Amino acid sequence: MRIDAHQHFWVYAQREYAWIDDSMASRRRDFLPNDLKPELERHGFQGSVVVQARQTLEETRWFLELATDASFILGVVGWVDLRSPDVRSQLEAFAGNPKLVGFATSRRANQTIDSCCNRNSSGAFPCLKSLISPTTYSSIPSIFLWRRSSLDTSLANASF
């Protein structure tokens, strides 16, 4: 099975996607599952994994909805605020969704990931470890599993 393991969807709004600069002007348009599906088929791909482009819970929810409607979306790498004191409820809201395969963080957030993961009882590390198990990703094709890092060593930019 061939999988596009990293792509984004968006309804383009300049203020929400400011990282799309003049060098990427052709991307300043909506890009949705109906835009991707013919490209996947033309190049012999059977599925895709959509990765967060904005750091919002709403986008993660939206991607999971898109994945419900588009069977070729095999996984979603979403976002939660790993620095938030409310991280447990954010993670629990997504736990159990079979299309959720991980979370991505920004480089700026990575600078404080260590403080989230320093093994205290209320941080993101024990919360993720308790919510994500091998059964969560058992149905994800093996081509994507290479991104899974050890929960015992790092959460930064990891997919589980």
N, CA, C and O of each residue as an XYZ file, in Angstrom:
640
protein
N       0.840     -1.175      0.000
C       0.000      0.000      0.000
C       0.891      1.246      0.000
O       1.799      1.355      0.824
N       0.641      2.176     -0.909
C       1.377      3.445     -0.964
C       0.553      4.520     -0.274
O      -0.633      4.684     -0.558
N       1.196      5.256      0.641
C       0.502      6.262      1.438
C       1.254      7.581      1.382
O       2.471      7.620      1.563
N       0.523      8.662      1.131
C       1.081     10.003      1.293
C       1.062     10.257      2.794
O      -0.003     10.469      3.373
N       2.224     10.237      3.425
C       2.297     10.249      4.888
C       2.320     11.637      5.508
O       2.456     11.758      6.725
N       2.192     12.685      4.705
C       2.190     14.025      5.300
C       1.613     15.020      4.295
O       2.270     15.373      3.315
N       0.396     15.464      4.539
C      -0.212     16.514      3.732
C      -1.195     17.280      4.589
O      -1.557     16.842      5.681
N      -1.631     18.443      4.083
C      -2.503     19.341      4.834
C      -3.779     19.629      4.059
O      -3.798     19.571      2.830
N      -4.844     19.941      4.786
C      -6.068     20.494      4.202
C      -6.309     21.842      4.842
O      -5.941     22.066      5.995
N      -6.930     22.742      4.092
C      -7.316     24.023      4.662
C      -8.360     24.707      3.799
O      -8.474     24.451      2.601
N      -9.111     25.576      4.438
C      -9.909     26.591      3.762
C      -9.083     27.850      3.964
O      -8.997     28.380      5.072
N      -8.477     28.321      2.885
C      -7.438     29.337      2.997
C      -7.965     30.683      3.507
O      -8.935     31.237      2.990
N      -7.296     31.173      4.522
C      -7.477     32.528      5.050
C      -6.085     33.006      5.432
O      -5.413     32.362      6.237
N      -5.645     34.112      4.875
C      -4.275     34.579      5.063
C      -3.905     34.717      6.529
O      -2.791     34.361      6.913
N      -4.799     35.218      7.351
C      -4.457     35.425      8.767
C      -4.250     34.105      9.513
O      -3.537     34.067     10.516
N      -4.859     33.034      9.035
C      -4.709     31.732      9.691
C      -3.541     30.917      9.137
O      -3.052     29.998      9.794
N      -3.102     31.252      7.944
C      -2.012     30.509      7.305
C      -0.929     31.478      6.854
O      -0.502     31.455      5.699
N      -0.496     32.317      7.763
C       0.507     33.338      7.455
C       1.835     32.729      7.006
O       2.628     33.397      6.341
N       2.083     31.474      7.361
C       3.320     30.809      6.961
C       3.366     30.543      5.459
O       4.433     30.247      4.922
N       2.223     30.644      4.769
C       2.214     30.496      3.312
C       2.614     31.850      2.730
O       1.774     32.722      2.506
N       3.912     32.001      2.493
C       4.445     33.292      2.040
C       4.415     33.382      0.514
O       3.876     32.503     -0.158
N       4.996     34.447     -0.020
C       4.968     34.677     -1.467
C       5.630     33.557     -2.259
O       5.255     33.313     -3.406
N       6.600     32.875     -1.672
C       7.263     31.773     -2.380
C       6.333     30.569     -2.571
O       6.621     29.675     -3.366
N       5.228     30.556     -1.840
C       4.253     29.463     -1.940
C       2.887     29.993     -2.383
O       1.854     29.460     -1.978
N       2.880     31.025     -3.200
C       1.639     31.695     -3.591
C       0.614     30.735     -4.200
O      -0.589     30.947     -4.043
N       1.059     29.697     -4.882
C       0.118     28.757     -5.503
C      -0.701     27.988     -4.466
O      -1.728     27.396     -4.798
N      -0.252     27.998     -3.222
C      -0.975     27.310     -2.146
C      -2.031     28.196     -1.499
O      -2.756     27.748     -0.611
N      -2.124     29.420     -1.927
C      -3.095     30.357     -1.347
C      -4.466     30.128     -1.966
O      -5.005     30.964     -2.691
N      -5.000     28.963     -1.648
C      -6.330     28.559     -2.107
C      -6.814     27.465     -1.179
O      -6.025     26.891     -0.427
N      -8.092     27.172     -1.223
C      -8.614     26.053     -0.442
C      -8.001     24.758     -0.968
O      -7.776     24.606     -2.169
N      -7.735     23.835     -0.056
C      -7.249     22.511     -0.435
C      -7.959     21.505      0.443
O      -7.745     21.462      1.654
N      -8.808     20.692     -0.173
C      -9.716     19.797      0.539
C      -9.599     18.373     -0.010
O      -8.939     18.157     -1.026
N     -10.232     17.402      0.651
C     -10.123     16.014      0.188
C     -10.464     15.814     -1.287
O      -9.820     15.007     -1.957
N     -11.458     16.526     -1.806
C     -11.804     16.376     -3.222
C     -10.703     16.873     -4.150
O     -10.652     16.475     -5.313
N      -9.820     17.737     -3.652
C      -8.663     18.178     -4.437
C      -7.556     17.132     -4.418
O      -6.847     16.954     -5.408
N      -7.412     16.448     -3.302
C      -6.322     15.491     -3.152
C      -6.614     14.144     -3.794
O      -5.724     13.538     -4.391
N      -7.843     13.668     -3.682
C      -8.157     12.302     -4.118
C      -7.732     12.006     -5.563
O      -7.115     10.966     -5.793
N      -8.026     12.860     -6.542
C      -7.584     12.531     -7.907
C      -6.059     12.505     -8.053
O      -5.523     11.738     -8.854
N      -5.364     13.342     -7.279
C      -3.897     13.331     -7.321
C      -3.348     12.029     -6.760
O      -2.414     11.451     -7.317
N      -3.928     11.569     -5.656
C      -3.495     10.289     -5.090
C      -3.696      9.168     -6.097
O      -2.796      8.359     -6.327
N      -4.875      9.124     -6.693
C      -5.190      8.060     -7.658
C      -4.263      8.107     -8.867
O      -3.789      7.068     -9.327
N      -4.001      9.310     -9.384
C      -3.153      9.463    -10.565
C      -1.732      8.967    -10.302
O      -1.069      8.478    -11.217
N      -1.263      9.087     -9.066
C       0.109      8.693     -8.730
C       0.197      7.357     -8.004
O       1.258      7.002     -7.491
N      -0.904      6.614     -7.956
C      -0.877      5.266     -7.409
C      -0.837      5.169     -5.899
O      -0.343      4.182     -5.355
N      -1.352      6.184     -5.210
C      -1.439      6.142     -3.747
C      -2.827      5.684     -3.338
O      -3.822      6.056     -3.960
N      -2.891      4.872     -2.286
C      -4.174      4.375     -1.807
C      -4.707      5.142     -0.604
O      -5.863      4.962     -0.221
N      -3.895      5.983     -0.015
C      -4.359      6.715      1.158
C      -3.432      7.847      1.521
O      -2.406      8.082      0.881
N      -3.832      8.546      2.581
C      -3.094      9.724      3.015
C      -3.223      9.895      4.518
O      -4.178      9.429      5.140
N      -2.238     10.576      5.085
C      -2.277     10.992      6.485
C      -2.255     12.511      6.485
O      -1.323     13.121      5.960
N      -3.275     13.124      7.070
C      -3.348     14.579      7.135
C      -2.697     15.041      8.440
O      -2.916     14.464      9.505
N      -1.891     16.100      8.324
C      -1.128     16.625      9.456
C      -1.570     18.058      9.725
O      -1.819     18.833      8.802
N      -1.660     18.389     11.001
C      -2.108     19.726     11.394
C      -1.270     20.804     10.726
O      -0.057     20.666     10.571
N      -1.949     21.889     10.329
C      -1.268     23.042      9.755
C      -1.378     24.245     10.693
O      -0.595     25.191     10.603
N      -2.355     24.195     11.587
C      -2.545     25.260     12.583
C      -2.562     24.604     13.952
O      -2.838     23.411     14.073
N      -2.277     25.363     14.949
C      -2.267     24.832     16.311
C      -3.598     25.148     16.979
O      -3.697     26.019     17.844
N      -4.631     24.399     16.542
C      -5.955     24.585     17.137
C      -6.628     23.237     17.327
O      -6.458     22.320     16.524
N      -7.383     23.136     18.391
C      -8.184     21.938     18.627
C      -9.273     21.820     17.567
O      -9.638     20.715     17.164
N      -9.790     22.956     17.117
C     -10.852     22.958     16.106
C     -10.376     22.300     14.811
O     -11.123     21.552     14.181
N      -9.135     22.580     14.416
C      -8.627     21.965     13.197
C      -8.520     20.450     13.365
O      -8.854     19.701     12.448
N      -8.060     19.998     14.521
C      -7.973     18.554     14.758
C      -9.356     17.921     14.662
O      -9.515     16.876     14.031
N     -10.356     18.542     15.281
C     -11.735     18.028     15.184
C     -12.198     17.974     13.725
O     -12.794     16.991     13.287
N     -11.913     19.052     12.981
C     -12.316     19.132     11.580
C     -11.649     18.029     10.759
O     -12.306     17.389      9.939
N     -10.350     17.802     10.972
C      -9.658     16.742     10.239
C     -10.270     15.374     10.536
O     -10.409     14.547      9.634
N     -10.630     15.137     11.780
C     -11.252     13.852     12.130
C     -12.616     13.703     11.459
O     -12.996     12.599     11.068
N     -13.351     14.799     11.324
C     -14.617     14.759     10.578
C     -14.363     14.455      9.105
O     -15.055     13.627      8.512
N     -13.371     15.124      8.511
C     -13.020     14.851      7.112
C     -12.640     13.385      6.929
O     -13.021     12.757      5.941
N     -11.894     12.845      7.879
C     -11.455     11.450      7.793
C     -12.622     10.476      7.874
O     -12.570      9.391      7.295
N     -13.663     10.858      8.584
C     -14.870     10.018      8.648
C     -15.541      9.947      7.286
O     -16.051      8.899      6.890
N     -15.539     11.062      6.574
C     -16.224     11.142      5.277
C     -15.366     10.689      4.104
O     -15.908     10.296      3.071
N     -14.059     10.731      4.232
C     -13.153     10.377      3.135
C     -12.325      9.166      3.554
O     -11.376      9.294      4.328
N     -12.684      7.999      3.046
C     -12.045      6.757      3.493
C     -10.553      6.705      3.156
O      -9.819      5.943      3.786
N     -10.086      7.485      2.188
C      -8.665      7.461      1.850
C      -7.815      8.198      2.882
O      -6.592      8.066      2.870
N      -8.439      8.976      3.779
C      -7.685      9.589      4.873
C      -7.514      8.514      5.936
O      -8.447      8.208      6.679
N      -6.320      7.948      6.002
C      -6.055      6.804      6.873
C      -5.658      7.210      8.282
O      -5.747      6.410      9.213
N      -5.222      8.452      8.437
C      -4.811      8.902      9.755
C      -4.783     10.412      9.837
O      -4.676     11.112      8.831
N      -4.884     10.900     11.077
C      -4.825     12.324     11.365
C      -3.758     12.555     12.427
O      -3.785     11.939     13.493
N      -2.819     13.449     12.127
C      -1.879     13.931     13.131
C      -2.394     15.303     13.527
O      -2.291     16.264     12.766
N      -2.944     15.379     14.717
C      -3.581     16.602     15.178
C      -2.705     17.412     16.108
O      -1.481     17.282     16.117
N      -3.355     18.243     16.882
C      -2.652     19.124     17.812
C      -3.434     19.204     19.115
O      -4.662     19.281     19.111
N      -2.718     19.184     20.214
C      -3.230     19.567     21.529
C      -2.163     20.443     22.162
O      -0.993     20.383     21.786
N      -2.572     21.248     23.114
C      -1.619     22.129     23.785
C      -0.953     21.354     24.913
O      -1.491     21.257     26.015
N       0.219     20.807     24.626
C       0.926     19.993     25.611
C       1.371     20.798     26.825
O       1.752     20.225     27.846
N       1.325     22.115     26.719
C       1.719     22.972     27.840
C       0.532     23.361     28.714
O       0.713     23.959     29.774
N      -0.670     23.029     28.282
C      -1.870     23.449     28.993
C      -2.111     22.615     30.246
O      -1.867     21.408     30.241
N      -2.589     23.246     31.324
C      -2.980     22.465     32.502
C      -4.204     21.588     32.204
O      -4.532     20.683     32.970
N      -4.872     21.871     31.079
C      -6.065     21.136     30.659
C      -5.734     20.046     29.629
O      -6.639     19.535     28.970
N      -4.453     19.683     29.482
C      -4.052     18.752     28.444
C      -4.756     17.399     28.571
O      -5.074     16.774     27.560
N      -4.998     16.947     29.785
C      -5.669     15.645     29.951
C      -7.041     15.637     29.298
O      -7.362     14.694     28.575
N      -7.851     16.644     29.524
C      -9.193     16.656     28.923
C      -9.104     16.823     27.406
O      -9.935     16.284     26.675
N      -8.093     17.573     26.924
C      -7.911     17.694     25.475
C      -7.609     16.328     24.863
O      -8.190     15.952     23.845
N      -6.699     15.594     25.489
C      -6.339     14.272     24.980
C      -7.497     13.291     25.096
O      -7.745     12.507     24.180
N      -8.199     13.332     26.212
C      -9.326     12.415     26.403
C     -10.426     12.653     25.375
O     -11.122     11.715     24.986
N     -10.590     13.898     24.932
C     -11.609     14.206     23.924
C     -11.313     13.492     22.601
O     -12.235     13.183     21.846
N     -10.042     13.229     22.318
C      -9.666     12.579     21.065
C      -9.361     11.091     21.232
O      -9.340     10.356     20.245
N      -9.128     10.644     22.443
C      -8.771      9.243     22.692
C      -9.864      8.326     22.158
O     -11.053      8.615     22.289
N      -9.458      7.250     21.572
C     -10.411      6.272     21.070
C     -10.814      6.490     19.623
O     -11.451      5.618     19.033
N     -10.467      7.620     19.034
C     -10.790      7.825     17.623
C      -9.768      7.043     16.799
O      -8.576      7.344     16.851
N     -10.217      6.052     16.046
C      -9.268      5.196     15.330
C      -8.475      5.913     14.241
O      -7.434      5.410     13.817
N      -8.932      7.058     13.783
C      -8.207      7.795     12.742
C      -7.118      8.692     13.325
O      -6.253      9.159     12.585
N      -7.140      8.939     14.616
C      -6.112      9.772     15.234
C      -4.852      8.944     15.443
O      -4.874      7.942     16.158
N      -3.748      9.367     14.816
C      -2.515      8.593     14.909
C      -1.403      9.325     15.637
O      -0.337      8.751     15.857
N      -1.622     10.574     16.015
C      -0.592     11.279     16.747
C      -0.856     12.759     16.853
O      -1.883     13.268     16.404
N       0.103     13.438     17.461
C       0.038     14.878     17.646
C       1.364     15.477     17.204
O       2.424     14.878     17.388
N       1.291     16.659     16.622
C       2.494     17.385     16.243
C       2.582     18.641     17.097
O       1.574     19.163     17.572
N       3.790     19.105     17.279
C       4.010     20.335     18.037
C       4.817     21.292     17.175
O       5.437     20.884     16.193
N       4.807     22.532     17.537
C       5.601     23.523     16.817
C       7.015     23.548     17.392
O       7.256     23.041     18.488
N       7.927     24.131     16.662
C       9.289     24.271     17.174
C       9.293     25.098     18.447
O      10.032     24.799     19.385
N       8.463     26.143     18.483
C       8.393     26.979     19.677
C       7.892     26.167     20.872
O       8.422     26.282     21.977
N       6.874     25.350     20.642
C       6.351     24.519     21.733
C       7.377     23.494     22.176
O       7.443     23.151     23.356
N       8.187     22.996     21.232
C       9.193     22.001     21.589
C      10.167     22.518     22.629
O      10.728     21.740     23.402
N      10.371     23.824     22.652
C      11.295     24.393     23.626
C      10.803     24.175     25.049
O      11.605     24.167     25.983
N       9.504     23.998     25.227
C       8.980     23.793     26.574
C       8.432     22.383     26.780
O       7.850     22.088     27.824
N       8.617     21.509     25.783
C       8.123     20.138     25.918
C       8.734     19.452     27.129
O       8.044     18.722     27.840
N      10.007     19.675     27.369
C      10.648     19.022     28.511
C       9.909     19.314     29.799
O       9.784     18.435     30.652
N       9.420     20.529     29.956
C       8.702     20.850     31.188
C       7.366     20.116     31.264
O       6.860     19.857     32.356
N       6.792     19.780     30.103
C       5.538     19.019     30.091
C       5.783     17.548     30.388
O       4.914     16.859     30.923
N       6.956     17.079     30.042
C       7.228     15.648     30.054
C       8.148     15.215     31.182
O       8.714     14.124     31.114
N       8.314     16.012     32.195
C       9.317     15.647     33.185
C       8.763     14.720     34.265
O       9.141     14.771     35.436
N       7.843     13.869     33.800
C       7.388     12.739     34.608
C       6.633     13.121     35.888
O       6.523     12.311     36.808
N       6.113     14.359     35.946
C       5.289     14.672     37.107
C       3.894     14.097     36.888
O       3.549     13.720     35.768
N       3.109     14.029     37.925
C       1.827     13.333     37.841
C       0.769     14.097     37.066
O      -0.265     13.521     36.726
N       0.989     15.383     36.771
C      -0.058     16.134     36.095
C       0.304     16.565     34.681
O      -0.537     17.146     33.995
N       1.523     16.302     34.222
C       1.953     16.770     32.911
C       1.462     15.897     31.766
O       0.752     14.912     31.966
N       1.863     16.290     30.553
C       1.428     15.593     29.346
C       1.991     14.184     29.259
O       1.305     13.282     28.778
N       3.212     13.972     29.709
C       3.843     12.661     29.548
C       3.033     11.526     30.171
O       2.682     10.587     29.457
N       2.720     11.564     31.465
C       1.952     10.442     32.015
C       0.551     10.374     31.441
O      -0.030      9.294     31.339
N       0.009     11.513     31.070
C      -1.316     11.527     30.469
C      -1.309     10.805     29.127
O      -2.171      9.962     28.877
N      -0.353     11.121     28.263
C      -0.257     10.442     26.978
C       0.024      8.963     27.154
O      -0.566      8.125     26.472
N       0.921      8.647     28.064
C       1.277      7.250     28.277
C       0.059      6.440     28.723
O      -0.070      5.268     28.371
N      -0.834      7.062     29.497
C      -2.013      6.339     29.965
C      -3.105      6.236     28.906
O      -3.937      5.331     28.969
N      -3.116      7.152     27.929
C      -4.184      7.170     26.938
C      -3.834      6.491     25.627
O      -4.729      6.054     24.903
N      -2.549      6.392     25.306
C      -2.151      5.857     24.013
C      -1.459      4.526     24.223
O      -0.463      4.427     24.940
N      -2.002      3.512     23.586
C      -1.451      2.173     23.725
C      -1.221      1.589     22.341
O      -1.670      2.170     21.353
N      -0.542      0.464     22.242
C      -0.330     -0.139     20.927
C      -1.623     -0.419     20.172
O      -1.614     -0.422     18.941
N      -2.728     -0.652     20.861
C      -3.974     -0.911     20.140
C      -4.472      0.335     19.427
O      -5.232      0.225     18.465
N      -4.062      1.525     19.876
C      -4.469      2.760     19.217
C      -3.931      2.818     17.794
O      -4.615      3.310     16.897
N      -2.728      2.327     17.578
C      -2.139      2.426     16.247
C      -2.025      1.084     15.538
O      -1.346      0.997     14.515
N      -2.658      0.045     16.041
C      -2.492     -1.276     15.438
C      -3.044     -1.359     14.020
O      -2.606     -2.208     13.244
N      -3.998     -0.494     13.662
C      -4.557     -0.560     12.321
C      -3.880      0.384     11.344
O      -4.245      0.406     10.168
N      -2.906      1.164     11.792
C      -2.219      2.099     10.908
C      -1.189      1.330     10.085
O      -0.424      0.539     10.638
N      -1.160      1.551      8.778
C      -0.185      0.837      7.938
C       1.247      1.058      8.419
O       1.584      2.109      8.964
N       2.070      0.051      8.206
C       3.421      0.078      8.747
C       4.263      1.220      8.198
O       5.209      1.647      8.860
N       3.955      1.722      7.027
C       4.750      2.812      6.473
C       4.698      4.052      7.356
O       5.622      4.865      7.335
N       3.630      4.206      8.130
C       3.512      5.374      8.989
C       4.120      5.144     10.369
O       4.488      6.098     11.054
N       4.223      3.909     10.770
C       4.688      3.620     12.121
C       6.140      4.000     12.368
O       6.549      4.118     13.523
N       6.919      4.190     11.336
C       8.315      4.581     11.560
C       8.408      5.897     12.299
O       9.443      6.181     12.901
N       7.350      6.724     12.276
C       7.356      8.001     12.965
C       7.102      7.848     14.463
O       7.317      8.800     15.213
N       6.660      6.703     14.913
C       6.331      6.511     16.323
C       7.605      6.507     17.149
O       8.508      5.700     16.928
N       7.660      7.417     18.096
C       8.841      7.454     18.957
C       8.536      6.736     20.266
O       7.386      6.405     20.555
N       9.554      6.509     21.030
C       9.382      5.888     22.331
C       8.723      6.870     23.289
O       9.218      7.977     23.498
N       7.626      6.463     23.857
C       6.957      7.325     24.832
C       7.835      7.563     26.044
O       7.638      8.526     26.785
N       8.796      6.689     26.242
C       9.667      6.861     27.395
C      10.776      7.878     27.172
O      11.456      8.269     28.122
N      10.971      8.319     25.912
C      12.080      9.226     25.674
C      11.683     10.584     25.127
O      12.346     11.576     25.430
N      10.614     10.666     24.321
C      10.329     11.960     23.705
C       8.896     12.049     23.219
O       8.331     11.061     22.752
N       8.313     13.221     23.326
C       7.019     13.501     22.751
C       7.129     14.488     21.603
O       6.203     14.596     20.799
N       8.213     15.196     21.510
C       8.344     16.274     20.540
C       8.267     15.735     19.111
O       9.031     14.849     18.727
N       7.339     16.282     18.336
C       7.150     15.903     16.946
C       7.015     14.390     16.765
O       7.583     13.824     15.832
N       6.279     13.748     17.637
C       6.133     12.305     17.560
C       4.726     11.926     17.169
O       3.764     12.629     17.478
N       4.621     10.827     16.497
C       3.328     10.222     16.201
C       3.319      8.872     16.875
O       4.321      8.157     16.863
N       2.223      8.530     17.447
C       2.168      7.300     18.242
C       1.331      6.260     17.576
O       1.175      5.160     18.106
